[in-house]
Structures are given as structure tokens and as C-alpha cells.
């Protein structure tokens, strides 16, 4: 069984749902953004913003933020903090999380990953999807400062390329994104602000056949190649996020992903999940190379 990384939307009802419905052994950790004064993250542009009648509200004070972390820990879950800002985080800010017992971090900056490892070698450091690492990046560069690497969107539709990645690294796959594998504005979107997000050219609405969502029934196809899976949705209202988590937990058909099922069936799964297999992003300098174990 591969565990899942679960988002938290700062709603205690979600925590109660997990307690009542999900086996804790299925959850790798619950991940949250840092306190708002400690850095930006890939959803900063939707924090405290009402979208379609729903408000994703983040804590306004550090005391309030700390209480959420403590409640999650009291419920018996590990916590990971998103440190996705490309710039370095000050040492004092790291100390705040260390003192709270946090030892899982999802990181964008390589030097920050090294700094965390130097402070506490037992920390679990995951390379954030916001690094957008290609096959060529993973082959040529040293990412030994990370315990795991979250794979970028194109790999969700390049199933046959996963076995070609270096075996010396462990990989995580984001399963429930509705983005397109040919998106070139992911970083611009992730690091946008409330003022600039409207300038992002989102192509997913016009590329339904290129979406990277992996429905729960098809997760097993990817299990041999990854250490665990990640779910997004910390900006989702609890009813939607709870359903999403439950579908994956039970391996159930997700009616919200109808646009995917309209194009995917057990009869075409292999071709569907290899639609992006010839992109240079997932193939560059990979073919014919031998990787160390």
C-alpha cells in the first residue's frame, strides 16, 4: 500500500472527517503552507480570497497557526510544511517549525534543503513539484539533499518513462491535478499574486485530452514507480476535499472527474497514460542511459 500526502484547508471539520473515515496508516502526512509571514507558496494567491462563494481562509496570527499544528499532531498525524519560495528561508523561521516538532518539509530551494539537513539530518525533505524537474534535470543534477522528488505534470501522462528515471531517488506523484501536461505557465501560476493571477494563460480548459488527473481506479498503474502519492486541494471547501480524499482511499470512481472518464477506459489506459511519452521533458537524455541503483 502506497501512502498519500494529504492537504489541510484550515478547517477542523476536515480533521474530524479524517479521524472518522480514513485509516491513519494510509496517510503519509498532512501538509500545510507556512505561516503567511514566513514565505509564499503555490496557493498564496487564493489565501483569504472568496472564489465561487467559498473562502479559503488562512490563520491571521502565529498563535492561531500554531494551534492548528498542535491539533493535527494531537490527532496523531505527521505534518509537512511547504517551503516552496525559491529564495532562502531565514534560520530563525526554521527554528519555529523545529520547536513544534515538524520534521517533514516540502522544499523548492536546494540550499534550503541542505540547510535543513545540516540542522537535523533526520528530517524528511521532499523536492517540491514547483521545481518542475525534467528527466534531464533529474539525470544530470545532484538532488541527494532530498529524500523524495515530486514529479511534474508531464510524468502523469508518460507512464512508460517512470521506469527510466534514476533508481537512486524516490518519487512522489501528484494524482488529482486538473492541469494540462503541456502547460508552460505552471511556475507563473504558482507564484502569482491576487493582482497578477488573472494574467496567467491557463490552457487546461482548452486541452481536456491533455489533463494529468489520475483517477482512483488507475492509481495501481503508477504504484510500482513511486514511493507515495500526493493529493492537492488545500484551497477546496471541506465537502469537496473530503470526497476527493475518500475516493482515493477507497479506490472509487470519482464523478467529479467526468471529463477524464469521457476519454479514459480500461481498454485504452496504456495509450492514455503514455500520451506525453515523447515529450523532451520526460525523455531528454534518458534513452539508452544506465542509472545507478
HELIX and SHEET records of a PDB file:
HELIX    1   1 UNK A   12  UNK A   21  1                                  10    
HELIX    2   2 UNK A   24  UNK A   26  5                                   3    
HELIX    3   3 UNK A   36  UNK A   38  5                                   3    
HELIX    4   4 UNK A   44  UNK A   46  5                                   3    
HELIX    5   5 UNK A   62  UNK A   74  1                                  13    
HELIX    6   6 UNK A   91  UNK A   99  1                                   9    
HELIX    7   7 UNK A  110  UNK A  119  1                                  10    
HELIX    8   8 UNK A  129  UNK A  131  5                                   3    
HELIX    9   9 UNK A  135  UNK A  140  1                                   6    
HELIX   10  10 UNK A  153  UNK A  157  5                                   5    
HELIX   11  11 UNK A  159  UNK A  164  5                                   6    
HELIX   12  12 UNK A  186  UNK A  190  1                                   5    
HELIX   13  13 UNK A  197  UNK A  199  5                                   3    
HELIX   14  14 UNK A  204  UNK A  206  5                                   3    
HELIX   15  15 UNK A  208  UNK A  210  5                                   3    
HELIX   16  16 UNK A  216  UNK A  218  5                                   3    
HELIX   17  17 UNK A  220  UNK A  223  1                                   4    
HELIX   18  18 UNK A  238  UNK A  250  1                                  13    
HELIX   19  19 UNK A  255  UNK A  257  5                                   3    
HELIX   20  20 UNK A  258  UNK A  261  1                                   4    
HELIX   21  21 UNK A  269  UNK A  272  1                                   4    
HELIX   22  22 UNK A  280  UNK A  283  1                                   4    
SHEET    1   A 9 UNK A   4  UNK A   7  0                                        
SHEET    2   A 9 UNK A  27  UNK A  33  1                                        
SHEET    3   A 9 UNK A  79  UNK A  83  1                                        
SHEET    4   A 9 UNK A 104  UNK A 107  1                                        
SHEET    5   A 9 UNK A 124  UNK A 127  1                                        
SHEET    6   A 9 UNK A 148  UNK A 151  1                                        
SHEET    7   A 9 UNK A 171  UNK A 174  1                                        
SHEET    8   A 9 UNK A 228  UNK A 230  1                                        
SHEET    9   A 9 UNK A   4  UNK A   7  1                                        
SHEET    1   B 2 UNK A  49  UNK A  51  0                                        
SHEET    2   B 2 UNK A  54  UNK A  56 -1                                        
END                                                                             
